[in-house]
Amino acid sequence: MELDRIERFASVFEAARRGIGNVVKGQDRVIEGLLTAFFAGGHALVEGPPGTGKTLLASSLGVAFGAACTRVQFTPDLMPADIVGTTVYDAASGKFALKRGPVFTDILLADEVNRAPAKTQAALLEAMQERRVSIDGSTTNLGPGFFVVATQNPIEMEGTYRLPEAEVDRFLVKLDIGYPEEASELELLAAVCAGYRADRLDTGPVPRVAESGELESLRETARGVAVDEALLAYVIRLVRATRAYPGVELGCSPRGGVSLLAALRVAAASRGRAFATPDDVKSVAPSIIGHRIMPSPEAELEGLSGAKVVAAILERTEVPR
C-alpha cells in the first residue's frame, strides 16, 4: 500500500479526534472508538448518563466530515414508519409515492434508542446490516457510508428497555461514556464562558477535516491494512474463547470476529502503519467483543460482565510473535 495513503488516513483520524475533542471534553477513548466504527463501516452504541455529550458526539462527527446528520428522538410511542418512512397517495399523479424517513441520511443519531419498544428498534436492523430499507414490498438502498450512532441511558433508569441481542450484535462498538475529570469539565465551562455554543458547531471549534466524498477512499485505505495469518488465528482464539468461558450463556458471534478484524485495521492505519499488530487487537477488543457477551443470570448476579470476560481472555490467550 502506498505510504502517502496511510499518512493521509492517520492525519485525518488525528485531526478528527482533536476537533471532536474540542467540544466533547475528556472523552478521548470514546472519540477514538467512535471514529474506529465510522471508518470500519460499522455502527456505534454509546451508553452513559444524561448530559455527558452523547448527542454532541454524533453532531460533531457530521461537521468534521461534512456529512448530513439526522436525529431521531426515540420514545415509547415511536413507530417503525417514523424511522424508515412510508408510502403516501399523490392525488396529482394518482400514484403512491415514497415519503422517506430520517433513516435516509449519512449519519443517523438514534437518541435514547432504548426508550422505544423492540418493534421500533427492529426497524433499524435491516438498515444497519444491509444498508437498505423495505417499505410496502419495495426495497430502497441507503448510502454505502450510512452510519448509525445510537445512544442509550443505563437500563436501570426508568422508562428504558433492554435492546434485543440481534440488534446489539449489529453495533460494531459499544462505548461507555462517563463524567469527565475535573480539569476537562473546567475546560468546558471556560469554553462556554468564552462564547461556545453546542448548537453552532459549524462555526465553532470543530474544523472540517475531510469531505464526505473522500470517506470511501479513506475506508478503502483501512481495509487494505495487511493482517498476518498468525494474527488472524489470534483473533479467532479470542472470539472462540468467549463461547467456552465459565458463566457465559452467549459468546461473541462470527460477526463479532469480522468486526474485530475491521476495527484492528483502522487502529493500525490510525497509527500510520500498513500492517496490524497484536497491540492493535488488544486496543479495540474490549469495545468490539464486550457487548456481544451475555453472562448467565447467575454469573451476572455474581458480578461477571462482558468487559471482565474480555480482560481475562486477553490475559490468558497466547500472543503471536
C-alpha positions in Angstrom: 0.0 0.0 0.0 1.2 3.5 -0.8 2.7 5.2 2.2 1.1 8.6 1.4 -2.4 7.0 1.7 -1.7 5.7 5.2 -0.2 9.0 6.2 -3.3 10.8 4.9 -5.6 8.4 6.9 -3.6 8.9 10.1 -3.6 12.7 9.6 -7.4 12.8 9.1 -8.1 10.4 12.0 -6.0 12.6 14.4 -7.5 15.8 13.1 -11.0 14.5 13.7 -10.1 13.2 17.1 -8.7 16.6 18.1 -11.6 18.5 16.5 -14.3 16.5 18.2 -12.3 16.6 21.5 -12.6 20.4 21.3 -16.3 20.1 22.2 -16.6 16.7 23.9 -14.1 17.2 26.7 -12.3 14.4 28.5 -13.6 11.6 26.3 -10.6 10.7 24.1 -11.2 7.0 24.4 -14.8 7.3 23.4 -14.0 9.6 20.4 -11.4 7.1 19.2 -13.9 4.3 19.4 -16.5 6.3 17.5 -14.0 7.1 14.7 -12.9 3.5 14.6 -16.5 2.4 14.0 -17.0 5.2 11.4 -14.0 4.2 9.3 -14.5 0.5 9.8 -18.0 0.7 8.2 -19.9 -0.3 11.4 -22.2 1.4 13.8 -21.7 2.7 17.4 -23.7 2.3 20.5 -22.9 4.9 23.2 -24.2 4.4 26.7 -24.0 6.9 29.6 -26.0 9.1 31.9 -27.8 12.2 30.5 -25.8 15.3 29.8 -22.4 13.7 29.1 -22.2 14.6 25.4 -23.6 11.5 23.7 -25.7 13.5 21.2 -22.9 16.0 20.7 -20.5 13.2 19.6 -22.6 12.4 16.5 -23.3 16.1 15.6 -19.6 17.0 15.8 -18.7 13.9 13.7 -21.0 15.1 10.9 -19.5 18.6 11.0 -15.9 17.2 10.8 -16.7 15.2 7.6 -19.3 17.4 6.0 -21.9 14.6 6.3 -25.6 15.0 6.7 -26.7 14.2 10.2 -30.3 13.4 11.2 -31.5 13.0 14.8 -34.4 10.8 15.8 -35.6 11.0 19.4 -36.8 7.5 20.4 -39.9 7.4 22.6 -42.3 4.7 23.7 -44.8 5.7 21.0 -42.4 5.9 18.1 -43.4 3.7 15.2 -41.2 2.0 12.6 -42.7 4.2 9.8 -41.4 7.2 11.8 -37.9 6.0 11.1 -37.9 4.4 7.6 -40.8 6.3 6.1 -44.0 5.2 4.3 -45.8 5.4 1.1 -48.5 8.1 0.6 -51.0 8.6 -2.2 -50.2 11.5 -4.5 -53.6 12.8 -5.8 -51.9 14.8 -8.6 -50.2 11.7 -10.2 -52.7 9.2 -9.0 -49.9 7.0 -7.7 -48.4 6.1 -4.4 -45.0 7.8 -3.7 -42.4 7.1 -1.1 -42.1 9.5 1.7 -38.6 9.0 3.0 -38.0 8.8 6.8 -35.0 10.2 8.7 -33.0 7.0 8.0 -32.2 8.4 4.6 -29.1 10.3 5.7 -25.3 9.9 6.1 -25.3 9.8 9.9 -28.4 8.8 11.9 -28.4 9.7 15.5 -30.8 7.4 17.3 -31.1 9.3 20.5 -32.1 7.3 23.6 -32.7 4.2 21.5 -33.6 2.1 24.5 -36.7 4.2 25.3 -38.6 2.7 22.3 -40.0 -0.9 22.3 -38.4 -3.7 20.5 -40.7 -3.5 17.4 -39.5 0.0 16.7 -35.9 -0.8 17.4 -36.1 -3.7 14.9 -36.8 -1.2 12.2 -33.2 -0.3 12.3 -31.9 -3.9 11.8 -32.2 -4.1 8.0 -30.9 -0.5 7.6 -27.8 -1.2 9.8 -26.8 -4.6 8.3 -28.0 -4.4 4.7 -28.0 -0.6 4.3 -31.4 -0.7 2.7 -35.0 -0.5 3.9 -38.1 -2.3 2.7 -41.3 -0.3 2.7 -44.6 -1.8 1.4 -42.9 -4.5 -0.5 -40.3 -2.3 -2.3 -36.6 -2.0 -1.3 -34.7 1.2 -1.3 -30.9 1.4 -0.8 -29.2 3.7 1.6 -25.9 5.3 1.1 -22.8 3.0 1.3 -21.4 5.0 4.2 -24.7 5.1 6.2 -23.6 5.2 9.9 -25.8 4.9 13.0 -24.8 6.4 16.4 -27.3 5.1 18.9 -27.3 6.5 22.4 -28.8 4.9 25.5 -29.2 5.6 29.1 -28.3 2.9 31.6 -31.0 0.3 31.5 -31.7 0.7 35.2 -33.2 4.1 34.6 -36.9 4.4 34.5 -38.7 4.0 31.1 -35.9 2.1 29.3 -35.9 -1.3 27.6 -33.1 -3.8 27.1 -32.0 -3.9 23.4 -32.6 -7.2 21.6 -29.4 -9.3 21.3 -29.7 -9.3 17.5 -29.7 -5.5 17.5 -26.8 -5.2 19.9 -24.7 -7.6 17.8 -25.1 -5.2 14.8 -23.2 -2.4 16.6 -19.5 -2.7 15.8 -18.6 -1.0 19.1 -20.3 -0.2 22.4 -18.8 2.8 24.1 -19.4 3.7 27.8 -19.2 7.4 28.4 -19.0 8.7 31.9 -18.5 12.0 33.6 -15.3 13.9 32.6 -12.5 14.6 35.0 -12.5 17.9 36.9 -9.9 19.5 34.6 -11.9 18.6 31.5 -15.1 19.8 33.0 -13.4 23.1 33.9 -12.3 23.5 30.3 -15.9 23.0 29.2 -17.2 25.8 31.5 -14.3 28.1 30.3 -15.3 27.5 26.7 -18.9 28.3 27.4 -17.9 31.5 29.2 -15.9 32.4 26.1 -19.0 32.1 23.9 -19.0 28.4 22.8 -22.5 27.1 21.8 -23.2 23.5 21.1 -25.9 24.4 18.6 -23.4 26.3 16.4 -20.8 23.6 15.7 -20.4 24.6 12.1 -19.0 27.9 13.1 -17.2 26.7 16.2 -14.2 24.7 17.2 -14.9 21.5 15.1 -13.0 22.0 11.8 -13.8 20.2 8.5 -11.1 17.5 8.2 -12.3 15.8 5.1 -15.1 16.0 2.5 -17.8 13.3 2.5 -16.6 12.3 -1.0 -13.2 11.2 0.4 -14.7 8.9 3.0 -14.9 5.8 0.8 -11.2 6.2 -0.2 -10.2 6.5 3.5 -12.2 3.4 4.4 -10.6 1.6 1.5 -7.2 2.5 2.9 -8.1 0.9 6.2 -9.4 -2.2 4.5 -6.1 -2.6 2.8 -4.0 -2.9 6.0 -2.2 -6.2 6.0 -3.1 -8.8 8.6 -0.8 -11.8 9.1 -2.2 -15.3 9.3 -0.9 -15.7 12.8 -2.8 -12.5 13.8 -6.0 -13.9 12.2 -5.6 -17.0 14.3 -5.2 -14.9 17.4 -8.4 -13.1 16.7 -10.3 -16.4 16.2 -8.9 -17.8 19.5 -10.1 -14.7 21.4 -13.6 -14.9 19.8 -14.0 -18.6 20.4 -12.7 -18.4 24.0 -15.7 -16.2 24.9 -18.1 -19.0 24.0 -16.4 -21.5 26.4 -15.8 -19.1 29.3 -17.4 -20.3 32.5 -20.7 -18.4 33.3 -21.2 -17.2 29.7 -24.5 -18.0 28.2 -23.9 -16.4 24.8 -20.4 -15.7 23.5 -19.1 -13.5 20.7 -20.7 -14.2 17.3 -18.8 -14.7 14.0 -20.0 -11.2 13.1 -18.0 -10.0 16.1 -14.8 -11.6 14.7 -15.4 -9.8 11.4 -16.0 -6.6 13.3 -12.8 -7.0 15.3 -10.8 -7.5 12.1 -12.2 -4.3 10.6 -11.5 -2.3 13.8 -7.9 -3.5 14.2 -7.2 -2.5 10.7 -8.5 1.0 11.4 -6.4 1.1 14.6 -3.2 0.2 12.7 -3.9 2.8 9.9 -4.6 5.5 12.5 -1.1 4.9 13.9 0.4 5.3 10.5 1.1 1.6 9.8 0.1 -0.5 6.7 0.2 -3.7 8.8 -1.5 -4.8 12.0 0.0 -6.0 15.3 -1.3 -7.8 18.4 -1.4 -4.4 20.2 -4.0 -3.2 17.7 -6.1 -6.2 18.6 -5.8 -5.5 22.3 -6.6 -1.8 21.9 -10.0 -2.4 20.2 -11.1 -5.8 21.5 -12.9 -4.6 24.7 -15.3 -2.3 22.9 -15.8 -4.7 20.0 -16.3 -8.0 21.9 -17.6 -7.0 25.3 -21.2 -6.1 24.4 -21.6 -9.3 22.4 -21.1 -11.5 25.5 -24.1 -12.4 27.6 -23.4 -13.9 31.1 -25.9 -16.3 32.6 -28.2 -14.7 35.1 -26.4 -16.4 38.0 -23.0 -15.3 36.8 -24.2 -11.7 36.3 -25.5 -11.6 39.8 -22.0 -12.6 41.0 -20.6 -9.6 39.1 -19.5 -11.2 35.8 -19.6 -8.9 32.8 -18.6 -8.8 29.2 -15.7 -6.4 30.0 -14.4 -8.8 32.7 -14.5 -11.8 30.3 -12.6 -9.9 27.6 -10.0 -8.8 30.1 -9.5 -12.3 31.4 -9.3 -13.8 27.9 -6.8 -11.2 26.7 -4.7 -12.0 29.7 -4.6 -15.8 29.2 -4.5 -16.1 25.4 -1.1 -16.5 23.9 0.0 -13.6 21.8 1.6 -14.3 18.4 5.2 -13.2 17.9 
